[in-house]
Structures are given as structure tokens and as C-alpha cells.
């Protein structure tokens, strides 16, 4: 009997040990899921906030400095879209390792989600923070090799420091995020420390974002038109430019709201809205017997690269029975040069519809002749930065003259933007420019005013 009892006791003990081991393993798995990001192995958002709250208690007791750094990878979406999510995940793992090797052993690195990372520095002075941030930026910029091809990536960093920028986790993270957006809008691949003015600016941007959605629903946008005039004083065309007639704040400049529209993904709707409303207005002018020349609308290269943009444009042309020869789309030189192969493919689709393509802000994007002669463009527009100091700046005069000669050698028409004085007008026309656009003749004006000033007199 004793042997049987011993045998069963031994069996129960083994079962208990096995069961206990499984419980411990399950606990370990649950702990990992609850505290770590499974892709990168870094702490996750929830665990980071717990750690930050713990360290904030130390700060209060020991009067030490604590810093939170918010990191967002620049243009990471482009990597995901072009290489696929698996390659994107590999990039995130590589960046996570680089961040870990760039900081001190005592610092806490976490992945907040997507391409966002947050770092906690405790007991650190400003000089040391700057030194580490510079190291992080340089480390991130090292080439990333995916499938045998090297890619280059950068990041924007924002920093908040306790107690000056907040004494609780939520405020410090929010302020570091605000500073990061400041770094991104200032040109990316840099860091910014939080200031009170940033918070005011961030609140303003949030209100602007919310209002933009409403602006589309409530039809608050307006199209203004700026004339393009030839050397004989005749209208050769006009550029359609969007304005926002806000019900409370009045007329808002596109320089203020278009960057936000790009950020939140509304620029595509806005671009198409401007094109369609310009077509409608143009046809009204034709029905009245006027000759408006060509109408130009601005589009972003992101819009052009969308697979269905050309088909959407074709639908608009068919819907309004609009002659494509009357329409030009303007894309900035800088955006074209970011990915010439993609841009060339997208621009050819537009040209195949019979729509003209113009290069805007020419002279700022460093086009090479080899690429320029391949692009399906009809006109180039000399950027206003080369016009504004004529005749006082001899270098700008030489550059402007060279651009006109280059365009003529490629059988392209040339428009000079930003012409404001008689001397500027005479200089560009005497050197072969086809048309000018600028305040010398008129700022952008509503359709009715444009009609009275530049169409009725014709």
C-alpha cells in the first residue's frame, strides 16, 4: 500500500511541476505581449508610460532632469508602398537596433507604433542630450540594405524636458510629439526642443485640420485666377489658384492650409476640386465668346503617381466635355526630381490624354539636361526667386537668361513668375520669355474680376 501511495504522490508531483512550468511559460508569453513590441523587441507604449511615471517620481524626489524624445521616420510610407510591408518591417527592426546602440545603457527605448519611437533619458544634461540626438540622426541615416539594394532614411526628433515642459507622462509625450512635428515641418532630419509657442501652433494646426474637412463639405474653397500676359500685352492664359473663404477667419492663404492638407491626405481631393471648378469656369467664359487661352492648375507629384489619377482626370474631361488642349497641369521641378522614373511614367499618362504639362518653380530642383529632354513638358516657369532681385542682382539676371536659352533650345515655352516691375518685365521679354505672370499686371483675383479686367477688353 505504501508503495502505491508513493507512486501516486510522485505522479501528482510530476504533473504539478509540468503544469507549473506551463503556467510560468504562459506567464512569460503574456508578460512579453503586455510589455514588449513583438516586431522590434523594444518596450511597447504601455510599458514605456509605466516606466516614465516611475521615473517622474524620482525626478520629484531627487530634483533630476528627465527628457522624452519622440522620433518619427521621414517618408517611411514611401518605403512601405514601394517595397511592401515585409521590407518595411525589416527597416523598423534595423532602426530599433540602431537606436539601442546610440543611447546609454540606462536609457529606455520603446516603439510607440507604426514608425514612431520614444526614448526616455533620466539624469541627463542638455549638452549630453544634444550629443546623443546627433548620434541618433547620423546612425539612422546610414544606408539600409534590403534585397541587395541600399536605401537611405532619415528621422525627425522632438524633445521635451521635465519639469519645464511637463510633470506628467501624457504632457511630456504630447509636447515631445509637438516638437517633432516642428522638426518635420522645418525640413526633417533634425531635432527640436519643445517651446510654449509650439503648443500654441500645434493647437492652431489641430483646429485647421478639423476645419479643412468641414471646408470640403461646406464648399468653402474658392478659385482665384492670375493672368499670364505676352510681350504684346495680350492674355495667353491664366493660373487657377485655390483660396479658402473661412466663415470666421476670412480668406486663408494656401501657404497656410495646403501643407496641412498634404499631411492629412486631403490634397488629392483639393487638387481635383480645383481642376473641375476651373473647367466649369473656363467653359462659361468660352460660352460668352471670350478667349482665355490655356488654364493651368497645380497638382502634387504624389497625386500624379496615384495609379487612378489619369483615369479620374479623363473622367472629368469627359464629364464636362472639356477640350484637353485648353488645360495645363503644373508640377514643381523639385518634386519631379525626387523620383524621375516614376514622375516620367505619371507625366506621360497625363500627356497621352492631350493635357499639357508644365514644370513649375524651375531652377530650384537641379534638373539635368539628360532628364529634362525626356520629360513630356510644354512649358517651364522660372521661379520667382530668380526674378525678384532683377535688375540689382547680376547673378539672377544671368541665371534667368540661361534658363530662357535652355528652354528655347529644347523648344519649350517660358513663363516668368513673380514679375512686379517694368524693369523685370523688359528684361525677361528682351531675352526671349514668352509670357509673364505676377503683380505687375495683377494678383490672383476672383473669376468675376478676372473676366472684367482681362477678358471683356479682348
ZIVENBEL-V263523 format. One record per residue. RES is the residue in one letter. SS is DSSP state (h for helix, s for strand, l for the rest). PSI is psi as a letter, one per 20 degrees, with the letter a starting at -180 (NA if undefined). Layout:
BEGIN
res: [RES | RES]
ss: [SS | SS]
psi: [PSI | PSI]
END
This chain:
BEGIN
res: [X | X | X | X | X | X | X | X | X | X | X | X | X | X | X | X | X | X | X | X | X | X | X | X | X | X | X | X | X | X | X | X | X | X | X | X | X | X | X | X | X | X | X | X | X | X | X | X | X | X | X | X | X | X | X | X | X | X | X | X | X | X | X | X | X | X | X | X | X | X | X | X | X | X | X | X | X | X | X | X | X | X | X | X | X | X | X | X | X | X | X | X | X | X | X | X | X | X | X | X | X | X | X | X | X | X | X | X | X | X | X | X | X | X | X | X | X | X | X | X | X | X | X | X | X | X | X | X | X | X | X | X | X | X | X | X | X | X | X | X | X | X | X | X | X | X | X | X | X | X | X | X | X | X | X | X | X | X | X | X | X | X | X | X | X | X | X | X | X | X | X | X | X | X | X | X | X | X | X | X | X | X | X | X | X | X | X | X | X | X | X | X | X | X | X | X | X | X | X | X | X | X | X | X | X | X | X | X | X | X | X | X | X | X | X | X | X | X | X | X | X | X | X | X | X | X | X | X | X | X | X | X | X | X | X | X | X | X | X | X | X | X | X | X | X | X | X | X | X | X | X | X | X | X | X | X | X | X | X | X | X | X | X | X | X | X | X | X | X | X | X | X | X | X | X | X | X | X | X | X | X | X | X | X | X | X | X | X | X | X | X | X | X | X | X | X | X | X | X | X | X | X | X | X | X | X | X | X | X | X | X | X | X | X | X | X | X | X | X | X | X | X | X | X | X | X | X | X | X | X | X | X | X | X | X | X | X | X | X | X | X | X | X | X | X | X | X | X | X | X | X | X | X | X | X | X | X | X | X | X | X | X | X | X | X | X | X | X | X | X | X | X | X | X | X | X | X | X | X | X | X | X | X | X | X | X | X | X | X | X | X | X | X | X | X | X | X | X | X | X | X | X | X | X | X | X | X | X | X | X | X | X | X | X | X | X | X | X | X | X | X | X | X | X | X | X | X | X | X | X | X | X | X | X | X | X | X | X | X | X | X | X | X | X | X | X | X | X | X | X | X | X | X | X | X | X | X | X]
ss: [l | h | h | h | h | h | h | h | h | h | h | h | h | h | h | h | h | h | h | h | h | h | h | h | h | h | h | h | h | h | h | h | h | h | h | s | l | l | l | l | l | l | s | l | h | h | h | h | h | h | h | h | h | h | h | h | h | h | h | h | h | h | l | l | l | s | s | s | s | s | s | s | s | s | l | h | h | h | h | h | h | h | h | l | h | h | h | h | h | h | h | h | h | h | h | h | h | h | h | h | h | h | l | l | l | l | l | s | s | s | s | s | s | l | l | s | s | s | s | s | s | s | l | l | l | h | h | h | h | h | h | h | h | h | h | h | h | h | h | h | l | l | l | s | s | s | l | l | s | s | s | l | l | s | s | s | s | s | s | s | s | s | l | l | l | l | l | l | h | h | h | h | h | h | h | h | h | h | h | h | h | h | h | h | h | l | l | l | l | s | s | s | s | l | l | h | h | h | h | h | h | h | h | h | h | h | h | h | h | h | h | h | h | h | h | h | h | l | l | l | s | s | s | s | s | s | s | s | s | s | l | l | l | l | s | s | s | s | s | s | s | s | s | s | s | s | l | l | l | s | s | s | l | h | h | h | h | h | h | h | h | h | h | l | l | l | h | h | h | h | h | h | h | h | h | h | h | h | h | h | h | h | h | h | h | h | h | l | l | l | l | l | l | s | s | s | s | s | l | l | h | h | h | h | h | l | l | l | h | h | h | h | h | h | h | h | h | h | h | l | l | l | l | h | h | h | s | s | s | s | s | s | h | h | h | h | h | h | l | h | h | h | h | h | h | h | h | h | h | h | h | h | l | l | l | s | s | s | s | s | s | s | l | l | l | l | l | l | h | h | h | h | l | l | l | l | l | l | s | s | s | s | l | h | h | h | l | l | l | l | l | l | l | h | h | h | h | h | h | h | h | h | h | h | h | h | h | h | h | l | l | l | s | s | s | s | s | l | l | l | l | h | h | h | h | h | h | h | h | h | l | l | l | l | s | s | s | l | l | l | l | l | l | l | s | s | h | h | h | h | h | h | h | h | h | l | l | l]
psi: [g | h | g | g | g | g | g | h | g | g | g | h | g | g | g | g | g | g | g | g | g | g | g | g | g | g | g | g | g | h | g | g | h | h | i | q | p | h | g | i | i | r | q | a | g | g | h | g | h | g | g | g | h | g | h | h | h | g | g | h | g | i | l | r | q | p | q | p | p | p | p | p | p | p | k | h | h | h | g | g | h | h | i | r | h | g | h | g | h | h | g | h | g | g | h | g | h | h | g | h | i | i | r | r | h | i | q | p | p | q | p | i | q | c | k | p | q | p | q | p | p | q | m | q | r | g | g | h | g | g | g | h | g | h | g | g | g | h | g | h | i | q | q | p | o | p | k | j | p | p | q | p | q | r | q | p | p | q | p | q | p | q | i | h | j | q | j | q | g | g | g | g | g | g | h | h | g | g | h | g | h | g | g | g | h | j | i | r | l | r | q | q | q | q | r | h | h | h | g | g | h | g | h | g | h | g | h | g | g | h | h | g | g | h | h | g | h | j | l | i | q | q | p | q | p | p | q | p | p | a | i | j | j | q | p | i | a | q | p | p | p | q | q | o | n | p | h | g | j | b | p | p | q | h | h | h | h | g | h | h | h | g | h | j | k | i | h | g | g | g | g | h | g | g | g | g | h | h | g | g | g | g | h | g | g | g | h | i | j | r | n | i | b | q | p | p | q | p | q | q | h | h | g | h | i | p | h | j | g | h | h | h | g | g | g | g | g | g | g | j | l | p | o | h | i | i | p | q | p | p | p | q | g | g | h | g | i | h | n | h | g | g | g | g | g | g | h | h | h | g | h | h | i | j | p | q | p | q | o | q | l | q | i | i | j | l | q | q | h | g | h | g | i | h | p | m | q | h | q | q | o | p | q | h | h | i | h | h | j | p | j | h | o | h | g | h | g | g | g | g | g | g | g | g | g | g | g | h | h | j | k | q | q | p | p | p | q | k | p | i | r | h | g | g | g | h | g | h | h | h | j | j | q | g | q | q | p | a | i | g | g | q | r | p | r | r | g | g | h | g | g | g | h | i | g | h | i | NA]
END
